[in-house]
Amino acid sequence: MIADITQTFLYSALQVMAVVFVFTVGLVVLAVIIVFVLDVTQTSQAIRRNYPVIGHFRFLFERLGVFFRQYFFALDREELPFNRAERNWVYRAAKSVDSTVPFGSTRDLRPAGSVYFVNCPFPTLHEDAAPPQAITLGPYCGKPYTTDSLFNISGMSYGAISRPAVLALSNGARMAGCWLNTGEGGLSPCHLEGGADLVFQIGTAKYGVRDAKGSLDDNRLREIAAHEQVRMFELKLSQGAKPGKGGILPAVKVTPEIAAIRGIEKYADSISPNRHRDINSVDDLLALIDRIRAVTGKPVGFKAVIGAYGWLEKLFAEILERGIEHAPDFITVDGAEGGTGAAPMSLMDNMGVPLREGLALVVNKLNEYGLRDRIKVIASGKLITPVEVAWALCVGADFITSARGFMFALGCIQAMQCNKDTCPTGITTHNPRLQKGLVPENKAARVANYARNMVHEVGIIAHSCGVSEPRHLRRYHARVTTGDGKSVALDELFPDVAPLKDETIPSADQQAGDRIA
């Protein structure tokens, strides 16, 4: 009896499966026929018209190619914008696991531009090592900012990155004792919730501190400055990946909350002007810096990609005429290799001076005009491993900031989907299903680990060079490989510049027009 029932049940199940199979095959055949008809009748794509149905695999393979190259075909040190070796170092640092490697380095020091450091015959002993020294920014402000933080989080707007990502960064920055730049998208509750020191960035659209017409609003400035966590203000003149173009946030990312924080329309593309409408000259720049500093009582500086540099000479000469109290408290130098979620390829690939040249140029100009002690220098642009950070310190940076390094610490896999709201790691998406994979408590610890281990390993380089702490590194501690395979000392490639005598410094009116570096 039981055997008969079982046999009947199995027979019925097989019938159902057969029906389902036939139905499924029918649907597939119907779908293929529909796609075939659509392909041969459309006129916009030749591949689909000539090779209906199978032509769609071309687009699939293009998408899959990114992942196959990353995981199977690209060598450890050949991928761009960041290779596997660089990413893996960040992942290990963020997890605080063993960062030693066996058998020998896979880094080839022969290509032109390779940087390495010269070890001292009598390196600094562990007991003689010192932590990074504290530096004060804004000595002429009502509320100067003093910090010993060396490696900090660069600007990433809430909107461009998700709420869990901002929470993780803010908490991680607090745990590591570094600062977090808000990016140009305004100050959000999740920035404040983590308790980190914050640098409020003012972009060309003045998000978060704008009035109804898009102009800077002093009352909004005061509201932002009233938060004790907001330590400094940064005017963003330009950004590495897109010099001469403002920020871009696709409409799909402009949620009601983000629109309210920025003071813009929800679910509409958020596109900033390509420059500040109220800054037309170095006089306007200094006037706006003075205004923000007077209203907020806090240090104010600006961020810029270096290209034409005659304006820097005009700026520094004008500061000397007005008085050094009118100088920006810091300059963030971004390189053309900087990143962003969305930028035109014409700018990303071709515009601006790389940080390798721009940083040395700015430091030298500050030395030339005797302003190096007054104006602090922050280096930004593809600095995610100890060698790059140590190089920037050798050139003369006081602080280093990184965005993409901390994105890797959050779990970024370089999926190249930052602008599509489909980030598989939940960092640059507002899709709740994708965001749930990013647990802020867990990732905050990784952010802190990354910052701490970066400072630790830069310290190892410094001690091998014979100095007690990283900010004592100088240009003669590094060498750069040239085109003929030989190396040259960094201070020979970019010689330090001695300050000019007062009588030799030309006035702003005497400065030549902008020159190209």
N, C-alpha and C positions, 0 to 999 in steps of 0.2 A: 504493500500500500504506500509506504513512505517512498519507496523507489519510484513508483508510478508518478507520485506528486512531484518528486524532484525532477524526473524526466520531463514532465509537462512544463514545470517552471523554467527549466533550462531551454526547452524548445521555444517557449514564449519569449524568453529573454533574447534568444538568438534572432527571433523574428523582429523584435523591436530594434535590436542592433542593426539588423539588415536594412530595416526601413530608415533608421537614422543615417546609416551610411549612404544609402541611395539618395536620401534627401540632401545630405551634406555635399555629396558629389554633384548633385544637380545645382545646388547653390553656387558651388565653385565654378562649374561650367558656365552658368548664367553670368556670374561676375566677370569671368574671362571674356565672354562675348561682349558684355557691356563695355568693358575697358577697351577691347579691341576696336569696337565701333567708335568710341570716343577718341581713341588715339588716331585712327586713320582719317577721321573727319576734322580734327583740330589742325590749325596751321601755324601755331606759335612755336612748336618744337620739332625740329627735323628728325631727331633720333626717335621720338615716339611715333611720328608719322611713318617713317621708313621701317621701324622695328616695333610694331605694336605689341603691347604687353611686356615683352622682355626688355624693352627700352627703359622700363621703370627701374630695373635692377641697377642701372647706371647711378641713379641718385642714391639708392640704398648703399651701393659700394662706396660712393663718395663719403657718406656719413660714417660707415663702418671703418673706412680707411684711417680716419683720425685715431680711432681706438686701437686698431691693429698695429699701426706704426708706433704708437706709444708703448704698447705692452709686448710686442713680438719682434718688430723689425728695427726700430731705432736703437742705436747703440747708447750706452749709458751717458755719454757726454756730447751727443750730437743734436739733440732735439731742441727746438725753440718754442716759446720764449724761455722756458726753463727745462733743462735736461733732467734725466732720471736721477743722476748722481746728486744734483742740487736738491731736487724734491726729497729724495730719500734722506739727505742730511737733515732737512727741516723736520721730516716725519720722526726721525730718531730723536732729535732734540726736543720735539714737542712731547714725545712719550717718555723722555728721560731714560732711554735705554742706551746700551753701550754704543758709542760712536766711533770706536776704533775699527780699523780695517786691516786685513791680513795681506801679507806677501808683497805689497808695494802699491804705489799710487798708480791709478789709471789716467791721471791728468797729464796731458802732453804740454810741456812748457815751451815747445818750439814755436808755435804759431805767434805771429806778431800781436802785441798787445797783452800777452800773458803777464800777469803780475805775480811776483813772489817776493819774499822778505829775506833780509840778510841777518843771519843769526850772529849773536855776539859770542866771542870765545868765553866770556864770563857772564852767563845769563843770570837774571834776577832769581835769587833763591825764594822759595815759597814763603819763608818767614818775612822776607823783605817786600813782598808784593803788597800793593795797596788797592783798595777799591776805587772806582772812578770818583774824581773829586766833584764836589757840588759847584754849580755855576748859577749865578744870578742873572736873570733876564729882566730888563726894564728897570734899571736903577733910578730912573727919573719918574717912575710911576708911583701912584699912591699905594698900590699893592704889587710890589715886585714878586717874581716867581723864582724861587731857588729850588733846584733839583739836582740830584746826582745821577739821574737816569741817563743812560747812554743810548739805548736802543728803544725806540718808541713806535707806536702804531700810527701810520699815516692815514690821511683822510679817506674814509669810505662812508658814504652817506647812507642814512637809514632810508630805504627805498631802493637804492642800488643793491644793498644787502638786506637780509631779513632780520626780523626781530630777534630770533634765537641767536643769530650771528652777532648782533650788536650786544646782546646781553653777555654772551661768552667773552667778547673782546673787552667789554667794560669791567667785568669781574676779573678777568685775567690780568688786565692792566693794573688794577688795584693790587692784586696779589703779587705782581712782579715789581710794583713801585715805579711803573713807567706811565707815560701819558697816552691818551687816546684822542686823535683828531676826529672831530665829528664829520668831516666832509662838508660839502656845501649845502647839504639837504636840511640843515637846521638841527635844533636840539630836541631830542625825543625823550620821553620818560625812561626808555630802556638805556639811554646813555647815562642818565643820572642814577638809575637803579643799581648799577654795578659799583658805584662809589669811587671810580677812578678820577684822577686829574684829567681835565678836558681842555683841548684847544678848540675853540669855536671858529670854524672856517666860514668866511664871508665870501661867497662866490659872486659872479657877475650879476646874478638875478636877485641877490640879497635875501635868499630864502631864510625865513625865520626872523628876520629883522627888517622886513620891508613894510611899507605902507600900501594903501590900496592902489597906488600908481606904480609900485615897484621900486620906489626910492628908499634910501636908508632912513629908518625911523629911530630917532634917539630914544624914545620911550621903550621900544622893543629892545634896543641895546641895553638899556638899564635893567630890564627884566632878566635878560640873559646873564648879565654881569652880576646880578644879585645872587646867583647860585655860586656858592663858595668853590664848588668843584671846577667851575670854568676859570682856568688860570690865565689863559692868553687868548688873543684874537689874531687870526691869520687872514689877510686879504689874498684871495687867490687871483692873481693876474693871468696865469696860464698854467697848463698841466702838460706833463711830458708826452702823453700819447696823442694829444690834440692841441698843440699850440695854436692860438688864433681861433679856437672854437670853444663854445661854452659846453656845459654839461648836458647830457642827453639821458632822460629817463623815459622809457616807453610807457604809453598810456596804461598798459596792462599792469604796470607796477605802481601807478599813482592811485593807491587806495584812498578811501575817505580820510583815514587817519593821517596818511602821509601828506595828502593835499592840505589838511588843516595845519599840520606842522610847518609846511612850506609857505602856506598862504596862497595857494593856487587852486585851479579847477580840478576836480577829481576825474579820473579816467580820461585825461587828456595828456598828450605828449608834453613832457616838461623839458623844454629846451631853453637853456640860458643864453643870454647875449654873448657874443664872442669877446666882449671886453666890458669893463665897467664904464657905463655911459658918463659917469661924473669924473672920470680920470682921463684927461686928455694930454697930460704933461707931467713931468717930475714935480712941478709945483703943486698940481692937483693931488698927486699921490701923497706927498708930504702933508698937505692940508688935511686929507682924509685920515691919514694915520694920526695926526694930532687930534682931530675931532673924536675919533673912536677912543683914543687914550684918555682924553679929557672926560668923556662921558662915562667910560667904564672904570677908569682908574687902574687898568691892567695893561700888561705889555702887549704891544701890537707890532706885527711884522707882516711881511708879504711873501708869497710863493710865486716863483717865476721860472720858466724855462729860458735858458740863455740862447739867444740867437744873435741879432744885432746887439752890440754892447756899448755903443757910444752913449746911450742913455744912462748907463751906470756911471760914467764919468761925470755927466751933467748932474746926476742925482747926488753923488758924493761931494762934488764941488758946491752944490747948493746947500747941502747939510752943513758944510764948514762955514758958509756965509751966514746961515741962520743960527747956528749953534748946535752942538752935538746932542742937546736934549731933544731936538726935533727929529733925530734919526730914527728909523725903524729899529725896534729892539732886536729883531732877528730877520734873516733872509733865508727862506727855504729854497734851495737850488734843486730844481727837478731836471732830470736828464731826458733827452729825446727817447730813451728806452723805457720810459715810464709806462705804466699800464692803465687800463680803464675797462669798464664793461662794454662800452660801445664808442667807436671813433671811426672816422673815415680813414680808409687805408692810405689815401694820398697824404694825410697828415701823419698817421702813425708810422709810416715807413720812411718818410722823407723830410720831415720838418723838425728843426731845432738842433741844438748842439748836444752831443752825448755828455753825460755827467763827467766822463773822464776828462773832458776839456773844460766844460762849464764851471765845475767846482773850483778848479785851479785858477781860472780866470777871475772869478768873484773874490776868492781869498786874496789873490794878488792885488786886485784893485783896492780892496779894503786896506791892505797893508800900504799900498802906494799913497793913499789919502789919509793914513793915520787913524783909521776907524775900526781896525780889527778888534780892539778890546771893547769898543762900544757896541758894535753890532755882532751878535752871535750868528753862526752859520749852521744851518741844518741841511744835511745831504739826503736826497730822496731820489730813487730811481733804480730799481732792479738790484737792490742790496739785500740779499736774503741769506748769505752765508758769511762766515767769519772773515774770509779773505777779502770780500768786497767792503765789509764794514771797517776792517783794519786799514785797507787802502784809503778809504775816505778820511779816516782819522789822520793818516800820514799827510794827506794833501792839506788838511787844515780844518776839517769839520769839527764842530763842538758836539753835535748830536746827529744821530742817524734815525731816519724813519723808514718804515716799510709797510706796504699794504699787502702785496701778494705773498710775502713771506708769512704773514699772520693768517692769510687765507689758507695757505698750505697747513699751518698749524691747526686750523679749524677742520681740516679734512679735505680741502679742495684737491681734486684729481686732475686739474687742467683739462676739463671736459670742453672748454671753449663754448659754453652756452650761457655766459653771464648776462647777455642782453635778451634772452629769450624766455625768461621766467620758467625755465625747465631744468635748472641746476640740479643734478642728481644728488648732491650732498646737502641741499637745503640752505646754502650760503647766500645765493643771489636770486632766490625765488620767493614769491609770496603764496605759493601753492601749499596749503596746510599739509597735504599728504607727503610732500617732499620735505617740508620743514621739520616734520616729526622725527626724522632721522638725526637731526642735529640737537643733541641734548646739551643745553648751555652749561650745566654744572660740570659735565665731563670735559667739554671743550675749553672751558675757562682754565682748568688746570693745565691743559696742553698749551694754551696761549702763554701762561705764566712760565711754564717750563722752557718754552722756546726762547722767550726774552732772557731768562736767567742763563740758560746754556749758551746763548749767543755771547753775552757779556763774559761768561767764563772762558769760552774758547778764544775770543778776541784777546782776553787777558793772557792766555797761554802764548799767543803770538807775540804780544808785547814783551812778556818776560823773556822769551827766546831772543828778542832783539836787544835785551839788556836794560829795558826801562821798567819802572815799578808799576805803572798803570797805563791803560790804553791811550789816554789823552796826551801822554808824553811821546807818542810815536811821531816821527818827523819824516819828511820826504826822503831823506837819505837812508831810511830804514827799508825802503822798497826799491825794487828794480823792475823794469819793463822790457820784455823781449821786443826787438825791432825787426824790421823786414828782412834783414840779412841773417837772422838767427842769433845775433849777439844781443846782450842786454845792456841797458843804460840805466843809471841811477835816476830815480824819479825827480830828484832835485836838479838833475842836469836836463831832463826832458821838460820840466816845468820849473824853472829857477824861481826861488823866492825873490820878492821885490821889496827893496828897502823903501821906507817912507820918503816922500818928497819933502823938501823944505817948504815952509809956508809961502815964501815969496815965489816959488816955482809952480805953485798950484794955480792953474788958470781959473778964471771965473766961469760961471755957467754960460755967460754970453760968448765967451771965447772958445767954448768947446766946439770941436768939429762935428759934422753931422754923423749920424749913426754909421758905424763900421761893422763889417762882417768879421766874426772871429775866424 
